[in-house]
Amino acid sequence: MKLTPEISLEQKQELIMTPKLQQAIELLQLSKLELNQRLEQEMLENPVLERAEEEGEEVEEDLTDEFEDVDWEDYFVDSSSNYKVNNYDQDEDEYNYENFVSASLTLEEHLLHQLHLLQLSSQQIKIGEYIIGSLDNNGFLDTSITQLSKELKVEESGVEEVLAKIQQFDPTGVAAKDLQDSLLIQIDNLVLEAEKKELMNKIVTDHFELVSKNQLRKLSKELSIGLEKIQQLVDLIKMLHPNPANLYTKEVDTKYIEPDLIVEKINGRYVVTMEQDSTPRLRINAYYQKLLKKFKSDAKAKEYLQEKINSALWLIKSIEQRRMTIYRIAEVIVDLQQEFLERGLKYLRPMTMQDVAEEIDMHESTVSRATTSKYIQTPRGLFELKFFFSPGLETKTGEVFSAISIKKMIKDILAKEDKKKPLSDQKIADKLEERGVEVSRRTVSKYRNELEIPSSTQRRRYS
């Protein structure tokens, strides 16, 4: 069979993502803050776009002649001899000191401040600053004394002397080599009887693994001490700070959440409203609309203006479409979660994105984008819209419970358990079955781990 090149026609359909469609999809998944930033950028790039005036404000109609009625002589009055600052009728609250956010000290700043309060030589200050700068995110020093002395080109004894001073700084236990070392430093600084401190040191040094696994009965036998006394000593150890750095701020961005939607109960029914500032209102500047009619001869100027106006109109349409999509999704969620709104987390109904998509006749991916980083304020608290999408488990009676509601039941059961005889995962499953929820021991174990609740062995107390 001979292969020869040939030209052929083929007809097929393809879905092409136009720039406008891409823009609409991108706007849909933006958070409230990101949307505002995006619109500010759009208004800078597109002169025909402007924010709509608030209700009650009058808008100048004849914008083409807006500069003709200005009294330019009064405008340029020489006021060079008067240096008074104009009063702009600013809010008195603007300079209220309560409106200023104070900056919290980081661990490094706090330690450096204490270091410079000591009467040390310049070389010791240098060593101390280097040690503080070498601490990891947990406040531990994972570099050896030998390595530090080589890097600083000083004697090891000099490094040890300064390190010992830093380890006594607040918070106690900082600059230790690891968790056990930190706990030993903290125990040494406790105001306790010498016997108790000695026993606590022995437990941390020689039996730390038993404490971490809560094997107190075995620990009691090895130390020949009563269980109740062991429990008291372990409780004291657990009161110490395992991570000194957590007491001070880390350099992270603070994220503020403002709801996009609000749910209120009005006349016996729950009503969804969009937060007024969640979707900024834009419009086409009337001045440019009138200017477009004047550019009859200048084709380039007319084409430029027409392009900008079309772009602005599409953006306004996309924002409105985004607003309506989010609102419709929220309405469906509220309709399906009436019992949760009335009675709380335990009654959260299982729901998937597909359920909502079918209700509003949209694709599941659209629901996913529309619920990303969107928040709703309800009588039960502030939640991300995605929070309401939870898989469910069906019982023998046909009743369906969401995973979140089952986790809430597990927490309630464990809150009432006898700490001396904690419930095993199987017993928790049995108690859930008594409530009409039939789940396996494996499922209970999975949910308990997701809730970061330790096993029955680790929850057991002996006093």
N, C-alpha and C positions, 0 to 999 in steps of 0.2 A: 504493500500500500504506500503510495507516494504522498508525502506531506507537502502541501504548497500553501503559501500565504494567500489569504483572501479577505476582502472587506465585507462585513455583514452588519445589518441593522438589528438592534434588539430594543424592545420596549419593556420598561419595568418601572415600578413605583417605589420611591424611597422617601422616608421622612427626613427632611432637611431642617436642621435647627437654624432658623434665621436669627440674625443679631437681636431682633426685637423679642423673639420668643425666649432667647437666652437671657435677655434682660428681665423679662417677666418672671422666669423661674428663679433667677438670682435674687430678685427683690422679695419673692415669696419666702425664702429661707433665711433672710436677714433678721436679726434681732432688732428690737426697738432702737437701741443705741446705734447699731450699725446702719440702720435705715436712715436715721437722722444725719449721720456722717455722710452717707452716700448722697442724700438730697442736697446737703450743703455744698458738696463738690459739684453736683449737677447744676446748681444755681450759679456757681462761679463760672462754669464753662458755657452755660446757656443763658444769654442776657434776657431772653423773653420770659424766663421762669421767675416767679416771685411767690412768696407766701401770701395766702389769702388773708385779708384783714379780719380781725376779730369782730364779732357781732357788736353793733352799736357804733363802730367807727365809720366815718364817712370817707368815701373814696373819691378823689378828684376825678371828674369826668373829662374835662377838656385838657388832656395831657399834652396835646400838640402845642398849646399856647401857654404852658405852665410857667415859662420864664418871662413872658411879656409883661405881666402885672407886678413884677418885683420892682420896688423902689431902690434902685441901685445906689442913689446918693446916700440914703439912710444906711444902706448895707455897709458902705465903706467909710462911715464916720470914724474919724481918727479918735481912738480911745487909748492912745499910747501913754497918756498921763494917768490913766486909771488902771491899777494893777490888781483890782479885786477879782476874785474867782467867781465866775457865774454860778448861780444856784440852779441846778438841773432838776430840782424837786426829786432828789433821790430818796429812796425808802430809808427811814431811820434804822431799820433792821439790817441794812446792808453792811453797816460797820459794827454790828453786834458781835462781840468777841466769841459768843457761843456758836457763831456761824463758822468760825475757823476750826479746822481739824488739826489737832496736835499730832506731832510726829512722835511715834514711840521709839524708844531706844532699842537698837539691836544688841545682841549678846556681845559682839565685838566692841561696840561703843561703850557698853556698860563696864566691861572688863578693863578697857584702856583708861577709862575715867578713874577707876580704883587704883590702877597701876601708878598713875601720875600723882596720886595722893600720898604714896609712900616716899620715904626719904631714901632714894636709891641713887647709885652712881649712874652716869650717862651710859656706861657699858651695860649695867643691869637693866636699865630702861630699854635699851636696844634689844637685849635678850628677851625681855618680857614682851615687847611688841611683836617680836618674831614668833614667840610661842603662841601668843593670842591669834596671830594671823595664820598659824598652822592648824588651828582647831577645825575639825570637820563640822558638818551641819548639825550633829548631835552634841557638840560641845566637847568631844573627846579628842585626845592627842594621839594620833595613830603613827607618829614618828618617834623613833627611839632617841634616847638621850645622846647616844654615840653619834647618830646622824646629825642631830641639831648642833652638837659641839663642832663637828667637822664643817658644817655649813657656815657657822658663825665664827669659826676659828678661835674658839675659847676652850677652857678646860671644862670637862664634864661636871666637875664639882660646882662650877659657876652656874651652869644650866640647871642642875638639880636644886640649887639654893633658890633661884628665882621661881622655878616650877613649883616648889613647895609653898611659896608665898601665894602664887596664883591659885593653887588648889584650895586655899582658904578663903578666896574671894566669894562674893555672892554671885550666882547661886553655888552653894556648897556642892562639891563633887565635880566641878568643871575641870577641864584639862586632865582628867584621869585617862588611863590608857584604854579602858573598856568599862562595861557595865559593872562588873564585880568590883573593880578598883574604885569606881565612883561611889558605889554603895558603902564600901569600907571607909572611905573618906567621910561620907555623911554620918555613918554610925559613930565614928571617932569624935564628931562634933556634937552628938546628941548629949543632952543633960540627963543621964540615966545612971542607975547603979552600975558599978564596975562589973559585977557578975553578969548582968543582962547584956552589957556591951560585949563582954568576952564571948558569951554564948552566941550572940548575933554574928560576931566576926567569924566564929567557927562554922556557923551554918552557911554563911555566904562563901567562905573560903573552901570548905570541904564538902558541903552538901547542897550546893546551889541547884543542881539538876533535880534533886528531890523536891525542892521548893517550887521550881518552875512547873513540875508535874503534879504538885499538890499531894505528894505521897508522904503525908505527915505521920501516918502510922509507922511506916518504915523508919522515918527520921527519928521518931520517938524511941524506937528500939535501939537504934545505933548510938544515940546520945544518952540513953537510959534516963529519959525525962518524961514526965507525964504528958499526955496528949493535950490537955488544956493549956499547960504552960507553953508547949511547942506552938499551939495555935496563936497565943498572945504574942510570942516572939516573931512569928511569921507575919502577923498583922502589922507589927511595928516596921518590919522590913518592907512590906508592901506600901506603907505610907511614905516611904522615901521616893525621891524623884528619879526614875530610871533614865530620864533624858533631860539634863539640866537646861539645854538650849530651848526646850519647849516653853520655858517660863518667859522667854523674851521673843520679840517679833523677829520674823525672818523677812528677808527682802522679797516680798511677793506682792503682786497687784491685788488690790481690794476690788471685789466685784459687787456692784450694787444692783439690786433687782427691782424693777418697777413693773407692775402688772400691765399686760396688754388688754386684759378683759377683767370685768368685775361681775360677780354673781351676787345678787341680792334677792331676798325674799320679799315680794310685794303682793299684798292681798292674797296670801296663801300659796303663791306660786313663785318659782325661782326664775328670775329675769336676768338675761345676759346683756351687758352693755359694754361697748368698746371704750377704753380709757380715752379721754378727749385728746390728750397729747400723744397717743400711741401712733397715730398716722397723721403726719403733718398735712395740712391742706395747701395745695399749690394751685396756681392759676396762670393764665397767659397775661402778660402785661398789656393793658389796653392800648398803651402808646405805640407798641410795635405792631399791633393789629391794624391800627389806623395808618401807621407808616407804610405797611405793606401795600395798601391801596394807592399810596402816592408814587411808589416806585414803578411806574408804568414803562418808562423809557430805559431805566437802569436794570438790565436783565440780571446781571451778576448779583446786585444787591437784593433784588427780589428773590432770586433763587436761594441766596444765603438765608434770608429771613424765613422763607417758606420751609426750608429744611429744618431750621431751628424750631419753628412753631410746630411742625409735624412731630419732631422728636419730643417736644414738651407735651404735646397732646397724648402721645403714646405712653409717656412716663406717668402722667396723671391717671390715665386709664388703667395702667398696670397697678398703681398704688390702690386705686379703688377696688380693683379685682382682688388684690391681696387682702384688703380689709374685709371684703365680703366672704372670701374663702375661709379666713380665720374665724370670722363670726359664725358662719354656718357650722363649721366643725365644733366650735365651742357649744353651740346650741344642742347639737346631737349628743355631745358628751354629758351635758347637764341633764338632758332628757333621760339618758340611760343610767345616770348615777344619782337619781333622786334619793334612793335609800341611803347612800353614802352621805349626801348633804344633810339628811335628816338625823342620821343615827351614828355616823362616824366611820373611821377607817375599817373597822371589822366588817362593815357591810358594803365594802367596795365591790362592785360587780365586775367579773372578768370581761374584758373587751379587747378587741384587736383593731388594728388600723383598717383591716378589710371590712369589719362591721361598719365603721364610720364611713368608709369610702362608698359602700353600697347605699347607705342612707342618703348621701348627698350626690350620688351619681358621679363620682370622680375616681381617678386612679389612686391606688394605694400609695404610690410614690409621691403624689401631690399632697396627700394627708401627712406623710412623713416629713416633707419639706415644710409644710405650713405649721407643723407643731414643734419644729426645732427652735429652741431658745425662745419660746413664747410662754408667758406665765399668766395664770388666772388666779384672781383673788376670790376665795370662796368663804362662806361662814366657817369652814373647817380649817382655813389657813391658805397660805400661798403655795401653789403647786405649778410645776411645769406641765404643759399639756400632755407631754409624753408619759407622765406619771400614771395617767389613767389607763394606759394600755398595758394590761397585765393578763397573762395566760390563766386559765382556770382548770380546776379539777372537778369532775362530775362524781357525785355520790351515788349510792345504790338507789336512793329515792328519786334520782334525776336532778337534784338540786346542784347548782354549779357555784363553786366558791373561787374567788381570785386568789392568786398566790400571796398577794399583799395581805388580804384578810386572814388567810391561814397563818401567816407569820405573826399577825397581831394576836391571834388566839394563842399561839405558842408562847409569846411574851407574857400574856395574861396568866397562862397556866404556870409558868416558871416563877412569876412574881409571887405566887401564893404557895409555892412548894416548901416543904420542910428542909431547911438548909443542912440539917444533920443527916437527912435521908433524901438527897436530891433524886429527881425522877430520871430514869433512863429514857433513851429515845423511844423504846418500845412502849413504855408506860405513858409517854406523852402522846404517842399514836393512839393508845387505848382511850385516853381522855378525850382526844379529838373525835374518836368514833362515838363516844357517848354524846357528843354535841352534834352528831349527824354528819361528821366529816371523816370519811374513810381514806386514810393515806398510809403508805408503807413506812416502816421504820427508816428506810433509806431516804425517803422524801423528807421526813422530819429532821434527820441528820443534816441533809443538804440545806434546808431552810435555817436550821440552828446555826450552821457555820456562816451562812450569808448574813445572819444577824450578829455575828461575832460573839456568840454565847458559847462559853467553854463546855466541855463534856461534863457528865454527872460526877466523874472522879475529881475533876478540877474544881467543881462547884461545892464539893462537900466541905462542911465545917465541923469542928470537933468541940466547939464551945460556944 
